[in-house]
Amino acid sequence: MVGDLYDRVVEATAVAALALSIVVGSAVLWVGLPILGFWLAGKVTDDAEGFLLIVLGSVPLAMVGFGWVLYRVAAVYERVRGRAGGGGGPRSAWLVSSSDEGARSRRARAPRSLIDVSMAISAVLALILMAVYFFFIGETRLVNPL
């Protein structure tokens, strides 16, 4: 009885820690890595061409690598929750035509995973933060062409 309760507490703690790491990791992927990449590129080089070359080369590669790790964490999360995505499981909701069945039955058959929701929300958050910075916070540096 006590051992069973202990196992459930450990499992719930693991699920919560994995879920938190997925949500925070998604925000780091879309917001933190680009900011860190820009900051590091600014520390490494002083000229604009070098800065652009470093940022365009390193930030996308870092995002791809971090995203791969994040999706591995999401697979562990789904496995611990008991929803392992094996080959014989339900098809993804996006593979079904919108005229085939209703939206409710599509979502019931293939619910959205935590990684998909957190990545979408953090990407929208990153776009909003970029627009706010661009329009309201960032400095305008106009160069006189004459």
N, C-alpha and C positions, 0 to 999 in steps of 0.2 A: 504494500500500500504506500509506504513512504518512498520506496524506490521508484514507483510509478509516478508519484507526484514530482519527485526530483527530476525525472526524465522529461516530464512535461515542462517544468520550469526552465531546464537547460535548453530544450528545443525552442520554447517561446523566446528566450533571451537570444539565441542564435538567429532566429528569424528576424527579430527586431534589429539586431546589430547589422545583419546583412541588408535589411531594408533601408536602414539609415545610411549605410555605406553606398547603396545604389543611388539614393536621392542626393546625398552630398556629392558623390562622385559625378553625377550628371551635371550639377551646377559647376563643379570644378572643370569638367570637360569643356563646357561652352563659355564660361566666364573666366575661370581662374587660369587655365592654360594659355589663352591668348594674352591676357594681361601679363602673366609671367614671361611669356615669350617676348612681348614688346619691351618689357623692362630689362630683361637680360640682353636683348639685342642692343638696346640703348647703352648698356654698360660695356659691351664688347667693342662697338664701333662708333665713330663720330660722323662718318659721312652717310648721306642719305641712301646711296646705292648699296653700300654694304649692309645697312640696316634693313633695307627692303629684301635683299637677298637672304639674309639670315632669317628674317621673319617668315618669308614665303617658303623657305626650305624646312625650317624646324617646327613651326607651329602646327601645320597640317600633319606632319609625321608624328609629332607628340600626341595630337588628338586621336589619330588612328590607333596608335599603340595603347593609349589610355582607354579608348573605347572598347578595344578588344578585351582588355583586362576587365573592364566593367561588365561586359556581356558574359564573361566567364563567372564573375561574381553573381550575376543574375541567374545563371544556370544552376549554381550551387543553391541559391535562394529558392528557386522553384523546386529543386530536388528535396531540400529540407522540408519545404511545405507539403511535399507529396504530389506536386503537379509537374513531374518530369515530362519534358517535351519529347517523347520518343517518336519514332517514325509512324507508328500506328495510331497516334492520337488524333484529335480533331484537327481539321484544316483551319488555317488562319482565316479570320473574318474577311480580310482584304482579297482573298482568292474567290470569294463567292460573289456572283453577280448581284447587283442591287435589286434586280427584278425577281431573283430566285425565291427569296423569302424575306420576311419582315426583319427590321433592324433588331428587334428584341430577341428573336430566336437566333439571329447571327451572333449577337453578343453572348447569349447563353451558351452557344455551342463553342465559341472561341473567345473567351473574355480577354480583355486587354491585360497585358502583363505590366508589372510595376516598372520595369525598365523602359518600356515603350511610353508610358505615361510620363515618367519623370524626365526622360530625354526630350519629349515634346514640350513639356512645360518649361524646362530649363533653356531650351533653344529659343522659345518665345520670350522668356525673361531676358536672355542675352541680347536679342534684337531690340527690345524695349530699352534696356540700359544703354546700348550703343546709340540709339536715336536720341535719348535724353542727353547723353554726353555730347553728341555731335551738335545738337541744336541749342543746348542751354548751358553747358559747363565748359566745353572746350574753347580754347582761345582761337580767335580769328587772326591769322597771320597773312595779310594781304601783301603781296610783293608788288612794288611799283614797277611796271614793265618798262617805263621810260627812263 
